[in-house]
Amino acid sequence: MPDRTLLLLCAIFAAAVAVSFVMPSWAVFLTTIAVAKALVVLGLMILWRTGLVSFGQALYFGAGGYAAGLAGRWLGLTDAIALCLLGAIAAALIAWVVGLLLARYREIFFAMLSLAFSMILYGVLVKSEALGSTDGINIASATFLGYAPSGPAQVVSVYLLTVLAGLIAASVVHVFLQSTIGQLTAPIRDNEIRVEYLGVSARAVVHLEVVIAGALAGAGGVLTALAVGHIDPEMAYWTTSGGFVFVTILAGTGSVIAPFLGSLLFEMVRSFAMAYAPETWQLMLGAALLVTILFFPGGLWSLFERRRARA
Amino acid sequence: MAPILEVHELGKTFGSITAARDITVAVPAGQTLGIIGANGAGKTTFVNLITGYLKPSTGRILFERRDITDLSPREITRLGVCRSFQVPQVFPTISVLDNMAIALGIARRGAGALWRPLRSRRLVEDAGAILERYRIADYRDALASTLPQGVRKLLDIAMAVAAEPRIVLLDEPTSGISVEEKYEIMEVVVGALRASGLTILFVEHDMEIVERYADRVLAFYDGTVIADGPPDEVLHDEKVKQFVVGETLHRTARQGAAAAHA
């Protein structure tokens, strides 16, 4: 029997492609940013299920963005797919190194250590003239396997690549979470002693999860950079990490679809709040999070789970 | 019969406290070994040392002639030495069936075994069959956190032996369980484990249970073995009566009085 989640993901992808021809450009851009950032949240979701909160995903998000920016500037690489892969690999490598230490820690120590690593990258970016310092770097228009769109076609092309990346990432993460190693998230959160006495290294699994989350965040960073056309140290700042945690809480961790739903809602609330209440938009976001925590402690996805449980 | 487990001059100290000293034991394959002793006598320390939870200060541990003294719990488990715990170690926020399926999924051999889907029909059926064998199938959809203590103990043991080990160490499998349930649980556990041809080491305070199920008994006192032999011999040994059985009787009497008072 076909997997319902994979079928739903394919249906959402088809719908996302179809509406791209009728959506206004601001909506295309907003959705691109939301889906790109949802990739980061997808990685956070895996860690969250394991009982780990990372306040440092901006490290990999920024690393991905800068890998794409520097590859364009220094190597003249403009192919969006190659940049995506490069960003994901660069971020995964950093995550692998950082993960050697991170995987030893749990709870608040994991959260604070991940934050510390991201702030190191932020400090390096801010102080390095070669990396654009606080001004950042402009990203050249991307090409797509030799196709070089311009104007609105460029925006739509980045959008289509982003939703395709979202489909692939969500499908891969879903399959991972259904595997034996993916199903170890709750056991590691619950009882590492039993996991060890079943013959599996909880630390190795956490390390793997850090790398997967890093790669996803790196790809998200590249896609965001391509959509915005600019990168700056803000990408690696702790408030960016906080935003990803915010969306994880808002979305819930019950399904790989949840991060996309949460991220889309977050970007919409933020955009409209900034447009209509530029002085108080953070207040409105805070209120939205408060409502979520009070009424949907399992995140927005819990609404669907409750409905399914009642059915 | 060749020993499956050999312990040579094992010792463990925590600062100035000696938790285990000069323990030398050889366990033949297929034997059911009861471990008795008063609280603090070193029984659980002995189990923890064999299964890698603690590292010995002195001595060596051989499993099937391979030195496992310095191996991690994970490595020891993979070699075929599994254990259950005095406080059952299960995954409380998932169902009993998922607990069992995860234990079985990890136990699968072959390249990429951990990457295969956990909830395959075959694995779910196998997990269900094990729950039947341990007579806890009625609880298969319940969260492990909601289980009665006896069921949780059985689940802990069933998960421990999912990897089809060659030796299993049970740390007080009947502690915290009513007298009526104790025998029921031991019948289920020992029956299932013996049917698999496992070597069993179990720590137990109830001498009747030890007498009924053990082929051989090790009596611990003050961190070392003071008697080793068949149950009827060890349980009637003067030192054992003085330091172990007497203590246990006093404890049982105290518990009985407390229960009556309550």
Interface residues (C-beta under 8 A of the other chain):
Chain A: V175 Q178 S179 T180 I181 G182 Q183 L184 A186 P187 R189 D190 N191 I193 R194 E196 Y197 L198 G199 V200 S201
Chain B: T51 S72 P73 R74 T77 R78 C82 R83 F85 Q89 V90 F91 P92 T93 I94 D98 A101 I102 A103 G105 I106 A107 R108 A113 L114 W115 R116 P117 L118 R119 M159 A160 A162 A163
